[in-house]
Amino acid sequence: MVFRRRVPADIRARVGRSEIIRTLRTGSLVKARQGSRWLWTETERLFVMLRENPSVTRDHVEKMLSLLDADCRWTDEVTLARNGGFFDHHGAVPRNADEIVLETIANDYRTALARNDVSEVRDSVQRYAARLGLDVTPDSLDERILGRAILKAYANSCEMSAARAKEMRQILEPEDFAAPFDCVSSLPSEHVVRDEQFSTRSVATVLESEAAGDEATATNEEQNDSDQPSARQPLELLWTGFTKDQTQKKKWGRSYARQSFGTMRLWRQIIGERRPLRIGAADAEAFSRLLLSLPGDYSKSKAWRDMGLREIAEASKSMGLKPISLTTCNRHFSVMTAFFDWAVRNELIEKTDNPFMGLWIEPDEDLDPMEGGSAKRKMWEIEQLRALFCSPLFLGCQSEARRHKPGNHVIRDPLYWVILLAAFSGVRREEACQLRVRHIQKETDPDTGEDIWYIDLKAPGLQLKGKESRRWVPLHDDFRALGFLEGRVQDRPPDELLFSELRASAADGAYGDKLGQKFTRYRQLIGLYEALLDIHSFRHTVSTLLIRAGVPQAHAEELIGHKSDARRTTFAIYDKGATIAIMKQAIDKLVLPIDVPRLVAAATASA
């Protein structure tokens, strides 16, 4: 018996044959059916891979962009030589008509790019593909790759041409450069823009739509102070002003402000480059609907790298993948709501026009926060702590790749130290991971004269959750006994990262993301994984054990960095030295089921 399957026409050239034939090597009908099903699945996977893995290479794209750039520059030069400007206007037009038209067309290309719609440049794709000797199938991944590159290049070309037109206008008409205009209505309606790289559009239509859409900001942008938000400013400039305002008013930390630019990128991809004034409830609903359809790894997985958001959402739905968490969705909704509130305050939109209000989704109290719920994290119980700190990570493993297997190697890397530091102090993961050597300080106890080593979380430049997180956290005696100061602090440059092996995330600048993933994987491998039990859970453990040991709640909250009236009033009367001394007495009352001498012996033997 044999298996036969015809190769689809669009990929036959890459497969090199029109039909796949394989012997099943069995005379049993049952086994033949099983083998046929397996071969069908494998050939289907092959076909999908061939369709989704482009034949277009980076070198092809770079060559095409070089050709396209030369073509655009030549077209501009010919047009300028013929007309003295980028367009041959007839009748009375604004002095900056060229700029308005070019910027509008550039925005159209950006919008098409955000929607992953390459239909506007399909002819250009085929033309440049032919010049490169490529055979590009319509609606293929190759066409989308080349199309997106062309859309970007056309948008950039329009923006560069607009900037050039502005420079020319400034040179030729300096006395009128900032003058407002009010002559849109006199444009001949039959006048159109035609260029090889641009869509055919009515200049009058473009200018009238600009004027109608921005009635509230009809004054020329050049007359405004550069720091004053204007509805005519590009989205990125507006967003920068928005995040700056949020951080200056202490509504956001700098880390959250950096994360918010991910929301802006989603805006661009889903809604496009339209200004806030032109975004309504339908756009907000489309933003919400698409966001809720995306998989959790849409921005990280290599599998989605060459796909648009809508394609990713459709593929995720067909594959039955777990969608993005409600926690993440709500964060994006909150950022968008805050942006439009800011836009209202700065008179960029009408007071009643915040389209993102009400999109917040109430979390389920029974769900994991990673799935959008509001269930609280658990604390590490005594037996769990004992099992963790008697595991190979702390007593000896086989190698870095086999941290979960018992062996003779103790690797005192960030994973080792951050877990111990969190357990002995209750600091947050990111608080620990971003520390530099200079953040480990010492203070003299005013009563005993002894040195107290502490973490200075009040130092400038740290990215903390909020102002209540600013505090001094003394090092536990048992933690110091493990050799932390000798191994990570002494004889090191003060500005060097305490855990220099860590790298900041490109997305939000956080240092602890990879470490958190490693710890999750490690707990899974040693059988200690449990939902809602992670590095952050040490904070609950430390707080609970301190209260049980008789430490006043205000003191425990000061150590952990919890906001409370009791904490604020209690420590308002103490200076730095007294506060650190009190905190040192409190932290040393923390008793954990960790055999410190055994950990020290294991590390010494490994060294």
C-alpha positions in Angstrom: 0.0 0.0 0.0 1.2 3.5 -0.8 0.4 7.1 0.4 -0.2 9.6 -2.4 -0.8 13.4 -2.0 -0.8 16.1 -4.6 1.4 19.1 -3.9 -0.5 22.5 -4.0 0.3 24.5 -7.1 1.6 27.5 -5.2 4.5 25.6 -3.6 5.3 23.0 -6.3 8.3 24.9 -7.4 9.8 24.8 -3.9 9.0 21.2 -3.3 10.3 20.2 -6.7 7.5 17.8 -7.6 3.8 17.7 -8.2 3.0 14.7 -6.0 4.3 13.0 -2.9 4.3 9.2 -3.0 5.5 7.0 0.0 5.2 3.3 0.6 3.4 2.4 3.8 5.3 -0.9 4.1 2.3 -2.8 5.5 -0.4 -5.1 4.3 -2.7 -4.3 7.2 -5.5 -1.9 6.3 -5.6 -0.6 9.9 -1.9 0.1 10.0 -2.1 1.7 6.6 -4.8 4.1 7.7 -2.7 5.0 10.8 0.4 5.6 8.6 -1.6 7.6 6.1 -3.0 9.9 8.8 0.5 10.5 10.1 1.9 11.2 6.6 -1.0 13.5 5.9 -0.3 15.5 9.1 3.5 15.7 8.3 2.9 16.8 4.7 0.4 19.4 5.9 3.0 20.7 8.3 5.5 20.8 5.5 3.2 22.8 3.2 2.4 25.3 6.0 6.1 25.7 6.7 6.9 26.3 3.1 4.1 28.8 2.8 5.0 30.6 6.0 8.7 30.5 5.7 9.6 33.2 3.1 11.8 32.6 0.1 12.5 36.4 0.3 15.7 37.1 2.3 17.0 40.1 4.1 19.4 40.7 1.3 16.5 40.8 -1.2 14.7 43.4 0.9 17.9 45.5 1.3 18.5 45.5 -2.4 14.9 46.4 -3.1 15.0 49.3 -0.7 18.2 50.6 -2.3 16.4 50.5 -5.7 13.3 52.1 -4.3 15.2 54.9 -2.5 17.0 55.8 -5.7 13.7 55.8 -7.6 12.0 58.0 -5.1 14.9 60.5 -5.1 14.9 60.6 -8.8 11.1 61.1 -9.0 11.4 64.0 -6.5 14.2 65.7 -8.5 12.3 65.4 -11.8 9.1 66.8 -10.1 11.0 69.7 -8.5 12.8 70.5 -11.8 9.5 70.5 -13.6 7.3 72.4 -11.1 9.6 74.0 -8.6 7.7 72.1 -6.0 6.5 68.6 -5.3 3.0 69.3 -6.8 1.8 71.5 -9.6 -0.8 73.5 -7.7 -3.4 75.6 -9.5 -5.2 78.5 -7.9 -4.8 79.7 -4.3 -3.4 77.1 -2.0 -1.8 77.3 1.5 1.9 77.9 1.5 2.4 74.6 3.2 0.1 72.6 0.9 3.0 70.3 -0.2 3.7 69.5 3.4 0.1 68.8 4.3 -0.4 66.5 1.3 2.8 64.6 1.8 2.3 64.1 5.5 -1.3 62.9 4.9 -0.2 60.4 2.3 2.6 59.2 4.6 0.0 58.7 7.3 -2.1 56.6 4.8 0.9 54.4 4.3 1.5 54.1 8.0 -2.1 53.2 8.6 -1.9 50.5 5.9 1.3 49.2 7.5 -0.4 49.0 10.9 -3.3 47.0 9.3 -0.8 44.8 7.5 -2.6 45.7 4.3 -0.2 45.7 1.3 -2.9 45.9 -1.4 -2.1 49.5 -2.1 1.5 48.6 -3.1 0.8 45.2 -4.7 1.9 46.5 -8.2 5.1 47.9 -6.7 5.8 44.6 -5.1 5.5 42.7 -8.4 7.6 45.4 -10.2 10.5 45.3 -7.7 10.3 41.5 -7.3 10.7 41.2 -11.1 13.8 43.5 -11.0 15.2 41.2 -8.3 14.4 38.1 -10.2 11.8 36.9 -7.7 8.5 35.1 -8.4 6.2 36.4 -5.7 2.8 34.7 -5.4 -0.1 37.1 -4.5 -1.3 36.9 -0.9 1.8 35.1 0.1 4.1 35.8 3.1 6.8 36.9 0.5 4.4 39.5 -0.8 3.6 40.8 2.7 7.3 41.1 3.6 8.1 43.1 0.5 4.9 45.1 0.7 5.6 46.1 4.3 9.1 47.2 3.4 7.7 49.2 0.5 5.0 50.8 2.7 7.7 51.8 5.3 9.9 53.2 2.5 7.1 55.2 0.9 6.0 56.6 4.2 9.6 57.6 5.0 10.1 59.1 1.6 6.9 61.2 2.0 8.0 62.4 5.4 11.5 63.3 4.1 9.9 65.1 1.1 7.6 67.1 3.5 10.6 68.1 5.6 12.4 69.2 2.4 9.4 71.2 1.3 9.3 72.9 4.7 13.0 73.8 4.4 12.5 75.2 0.9 9.5 77.3 2.1 11.5 78.6 5.1 14.3 79.7 2.8 12.1 81.3 0.1 9.4 82.9 2.4 11.0 83.5 5.8 8.8 86.4 6.6 5.6 84.4 6.2 6.9 81.1 7.5 4.7 81.0 10.6 1.7 82.7 9.1 -1.6 81.0 9.6 -3.6 80.0 6.5 -7.3 80.3 5.7 -7.6 79.6 2.0 -8.6 76.0 1.7 -12.0 76.8 0.3 -10.4 78.4 -2.8 -8.7 75.2 -4.0 -9.9 73.9 -7.3 -11.8 70.7 -6.6 -10.5 69.0 -9.8 -6.9 69.4 -8.9 -5.3 66.0 -8.1 -2.0 64.6 -7.0 -0.4 62.0 -9.3 2.9 60.4 -8.7 4.3 56.9 -9.4 4.7 56.2 -5.7 1.5 57.9 -4.4 -2.2 57.0 -4.6 -4.2 59.5 -6.7 -6.0 61.9 -4.3 -7.7 65.2 -4.5 -5.5 67.9 -2.9 -8.6 69.9 -2.0 -10.0 66.8 -0.3 -6.9 66.3 1.7 -6.6 69.9 2.8 -10.3 70.2 3.6 -10.3 67.0 5.7 -7.3 68.4 7.6 -9.0 71.6 8.3 -12.3 70.0 9.2 -10.7 67.4 11.5 -8.6 70.0 13.4 -11.0 73.0 13.8 -9.9 73.4 17.4 -6.3 73.6 16.4 -6.5 75.6 13.2 -3.6 77.9 14.3 -0.3 76.9 12.6 1.7 74.5 14.8 4.9 76.6 14.5 3.2 79.3 16.5 2.8 77.0 19.5 5.4 76.5 22.2 7.2 73.3 21.4 6.4 71.9 24.9 2.7 72.6 24.5 0.7 69.6 23.4 -1.1 70.1 20.0 -3.5 67.9 18.2 -1.3 68.3 15.1 1.8 66.8 16.8 2.8 63.2 15.8 1.5 60.5 18.1 5.0 59.6 19.4 5.6 63.2 20.5 2.2 63.4 22.1 2.9 60.2 23.9 6.3 61.3 25.2 4.6 64.4 26.6 1.9 62.3 28.2 4.3 59.9 29.9 6.5 62.8 31.1 3.5 64.4 32.7 2.4 61.2 34.4 5.9 60.6 35.9 6.3 64.3 37.0 3.0 64.2 38.8 4.1 60.9 40.5 1.1 59.0 38.9 3.5 56.6 37.3 7.0 55.3 37.9 9.5 55.4 35.1 9.3 51.7 34.6 5.5 51.9 34.0 6.0 54.9 31.7 8.4 52.9 29.6 5.9 50.0 29.5 3.2 52.3 28.3 5.1 52.8 24.9 4.0 49.2 24.2 0.4 50.4 24.4 1.3 53.2 21.9 2.7 50.6 19.5 -0.5 48.6 19.8 -2.4 51.8 19.0 -0.4 52.2 15.9 -0.8 48.6 14.8 -4.5 48.4 15.4 -5.9 51.9 14.9 -3.1 53.6 12.9 -1.6 57.0 13.2 -4.8 58.9 13.5 -4.8 61.8 16.0 -6.8 61.6 19.3 -9.5 63.9 18.0 -10.4 61.4 15.3 -10.6 58.3 17.4 -14.1 57.2 18.6 -15.8 54.4 20.5 -15.7 52.1 17.4 -11.9 52.3 17.3 -11.7 51.6 21.1 -14.0 48.6 20.6 -11.8 47.3 17.8 -8.7 47.8 19.9 -10.3 45.9 22.8 -11.6 43.1 20.6 -8.3 42.5 18.8 -6.2 42.7 22.0 -8.4 40.1 23.7 -7.9 37.8 20.8 -4.0 37.8 20.9 -2.0 35.0 22.4 0.0 35.7 25.5 3.3 35.5 23.7 2.3 37.6 20.7 5.1 40.2 21.3 7.9 37.7 22.2 7.6 34.5 20.2 9.6 34.2 17.0 6.6 32.4 15.4 4.7 35.7 15.2 7.6 37.9 14.1 6.6 38.3 10.5 2.8 38.5 11.0 0.4 41.3 11.6 -1.7 41.4 14.8 -4.9 40.3 13.0 -3.1 37.4 11.4 -1.7 36.4 14.8 -5.2 36.6 16.4 -6.7 34.4 13.7 -3.9 31.9 13.9 -4.1 31.8 17.7 -7.9 31.2 17.5 -7.5 28.4 15.0 -4.8 26.8 17.1 -6.7 27.1 20.4 -3.9 29.0 22.1 -4.3 30.6 25.5 -5.2 34.3 25.0 -3.4 37.2 26.6 -4.2 37.7 30.3 -6.9 40.1 31.4 -4.3 41.7 33.7 -2.3 42.7 30.6 -5.4 43.8 28.7 -6.6 45.9 31.7 -3.1 47.6 31.9 -3.4 48.6 28.2 -7.0 49.8 28.7 -5.9 51.9 31.8 -3.0 53.5 29.9 -5.3 54.4 27.0 -7.9 55.8 29.3 -5.2 57.9 31.1 -3.9 59.1 27.7 -7.3 60.4 26.7 -7.9 61.9 30.1 -4.7 63.8 29.6 -5.8 64.7 26.1 -9.0 66.2 27.5 -7.0 68.3 30.1 -4.8 69.6 27.3 -7.9 70.4 25.1 -6.9 67.9 22.4 -10.3 66.3 22.5 -13.7 67.2 23.8 -14.4 66.6 27.5 -17.0 63.9 26.9 -15.1 62.1 24.2 -12.9 59.6 26.1 -13.6 56.5 24.0 -11.7 54.1 26.2 -13.6 54.7 29.3 -15.4 51.6 30.6 -13.3 49.0 28.8 -11.8 47.7 32.0 -12.7 44.0 32.6 -13.5 43.1 36.2 -11.1 40.3 37.3 -12.4 37.0 38.6 -11.5 36.5 42.3 -10.9 32.8 41.7 -8.4 33.1 38.9 -4.7 33.4 38.9 -3.6 37.1 38.3 -1.6 35.9 35.3 -5.0 34.8 33.8 -6.7 38.1 34.7 -8.0 37.1 38.1 -7.5 38.9 41.4 -6.7 35.9 43.6 -4.0 36.7 46.0 -0.5 35.2 45.9 0.2 32.5 48.4 3.0 32.6 51.0 5.8 30.0 51.3 4.9 27.7 54.1 7.6 26.3 56.4 7.8 22.8 54.7 7.9 24.4 51.2 10.8 26.7 52.3 12.6 23.7 53.8 12.2 21.7 50.6 13.3 24.7 48.4 16.5 25.5 50.4 17.5 21.8 50.6 17.2 21.5 46.8 20.2 21.2 44.4 20.2 24.9 43.6 21.5 25.6 47.2 23.2 22.3 48.2 24.8 21.3 44.9 23.8 20.5 41.4 25.3 18.6 38.4 25.9 21.7 36.2 24.3 25.0 35.2 22.1 23.1 32.6 21.1 20.5 35.3 20.4 22.8 38.3 17.6 20.4 39.4 19.9 17.3 39.5 21.9 16.7 42.8 25.6 17.2 42.4 28.7 18.9 43.7 28.4 22.3 42.1 26.9 25.3 43.9 26.6 28.1 41.4 26.2 31.4 43.2 24.7 33.4 40.4 21.8 35.9 40.4 19.2 33.1 40.7 20.9 31.8 43.9 21.4 35.2 45.6 18.1 36.9 44.6 16.0 34.0 46.0 17.9 34.1 49.3 17.7 37.9 49.4 14.0 37.8 48.8 13.5 35.1 51.5 15.6 37.0 54.1 14.3 40.5 53.4 11.0 40.5 51.4 12.3 42.8 48.7 10.6 42.6 45.3 12.3 40.8 42.5 12.9 43.9 40.4 14.0 45.8 43.5 16.8 43.3 44.0 17.7 42.7 40.3 18.3 46.4 39.5 20.6 47.1 42.5 24.1 48.4 42.0 27.0 47.9 44.3 26.6 51.4 45.8 23.1 50.5 47.0 24.6 48.3 49.6 25.5 50.7 52.4 26.4 50.6 56.1 25.2 52.8 59.0 26.6 52.9 62.5 24.1 51.9 65.2 23.7 54.9 67.5 23.4 52.7 70.6 25.9 49.9 70.1 28.3 51.6 67.6 28.2 48.5 65.4 28.0 48.7 61.6 24.6 47.8 60.1 24.7 46.8 56.4 21.5 47.7 54.5 20.0 48.1 51.1 19.4 51.7 50.2 16.1 51.7 48.3 15.8 55.5 48.9 18.7 56.1 46.5 17.9 58.2 43.4 17.6 56.4 40.1 15.9 53.2 41.2 12.7 52.1 39.5 10.3 51.3 42.3 6.6 50.4 42.4 5.7 53.6 44.2 6.9 56.1 46.8 6.0 53.8 49.6 8.6 51.4 48.3 11.4 53.8 49.2 13.0 52.4 52.4 16.1 51.1 54.0 16.3 47.3 54.4 19.0 45.9 56.7 20.6 42.7 55.8 19.7 39.7 58.0 22.7 38.3 59.9 22.1 34.8 58.4 22.1 36.3 54.9 25.4 38.0 55.6 26.8 34.8 56.9 26.4 33.2 53.5 29.2 35.5 52.2 27.1 37.9 50.3 29.2 41.0 51.0 32.4 39.1 50.2 31.1 37.7 47.0 29.0 40.5 45.6 30.0 43.8 47.2 33.5 44.1 48.4 36.3 45.4 46.0 33.8 46.1 43.2 33.1 49.4 41.4 30.2 51.2 43.0 28.3 51.8 39.8 28.5 48.2 38.6 25.3 46.1 38.8 25.2 43.9 41.9 24.1 41.1 39.7 26.0 42.0 36.6 25.0 38.8 34.7 21.5 40.2 34.3 20.4 42.3 31.3 17.7 44.8 31.1 14.6 43.8 29.0 14.3 45.7 25.7 10.5 46.1 26.3 10.4 47.8 29.7 14.0 47.9 31.0 13.3 45.4 33.8 16.2 43.2 34.9 14.4 40.3 36.5 12.2 38.9 33.8 14.5 36.1 32.7 15.4 35.3 36.3 11.7 34.9 37.2 11.3 32.5 34.2 14.3 30.5 35.4 12.9 30.2 38.9 9.5 29.0 37.6 11.2 26.4 35.4 13.4 25.2 38.3 10.4 24.8 40.6 8.6 22.8 38.0 11.6 20.5 37.6 12.0 19.8 41.3 8.2 19.4 41.9 7.7 22.6 43.9 5.7 24.5 41.3 2.4 25.9 42.5 0.3 28.6 41.0 0.4 32.0 42.8 3.6 30.9 44.6 6.7 32.7 43.3 9.5 35.1 44.3 6.9 37.8 45.2 5.4 35.3 47.7 8.4 35.7 49.9 7.1 39.1 50.8 4.0 37.5 52.3 6.1 34.9 54.1 8.4 37.5 55.6 5.6 39.8 56.7 3.6 36.9 58.3 6.6 35.5 60.1 7.6 38.9 61.5 4.2 39.5 62.9 4.1 36.1 64.4 7.5 36.8 66.0 6.1 39.9 67.8 7.3 42.6 65.4 4.9 45.6 65.4 2.9 45.7 62.2 4.1 49.2 61.4 7.7 47.9 61.6 6.9 45.0 59.3 5.2 47.3 56.8 8.3 49.6 56.8 10.6 46.6 56.0 8.3 45.2 53.3 7.4 48.6 51.8 3.6 48.5 52.3 1.7 51.7 52.5 -0.1 52.4 55.7 -1.0 55.2 58.1 0.6 53.4 61.0 3.9 53.1 59.2 3.9 56.8 58.2 3.1 58.1 61.7 5.4 55.7 63.5 8.6 56.5 61.5 7.9 60.2 61.1 9.7 60.9 64.4 12.9 58.8 63.7 16.0 59.9 61.9 17.9 57.6 59.5 20.2 56.0 62.0 17.4 55.2 64.5 15.1 53.9 61.7 17.8 51.5 60.4 18.6 50.3 63.9 14.9 49.6 64.6 14.6 47.8 61.2 17.7 45.7 62.0 16.2 44.5 65.3 13.0 43.6 63.4 14.6 41.7 60.5 16.8 39.6 62.8 13.6 38.3 64.5 12.9 36.5 61.2 13.5 32.8 61.6 13.5 30.7 58.4 14.0 26.9 58.1 17.3 27.4 56.3 20.4 25.5 57.4 22.9 28.3 56.8 26.0 26.4 57.9 25.1 23.6 55.5 24.6 26.1 52.6 28.0 27.7 53.5 29.7 24.2 53.6 28.2 23.2 50.3 29.4 26.5 48.6 32.9 26.1 50.2 33.2 22.5 49.0 32.1 23.5 45.5 34.7 26.3 45.3 
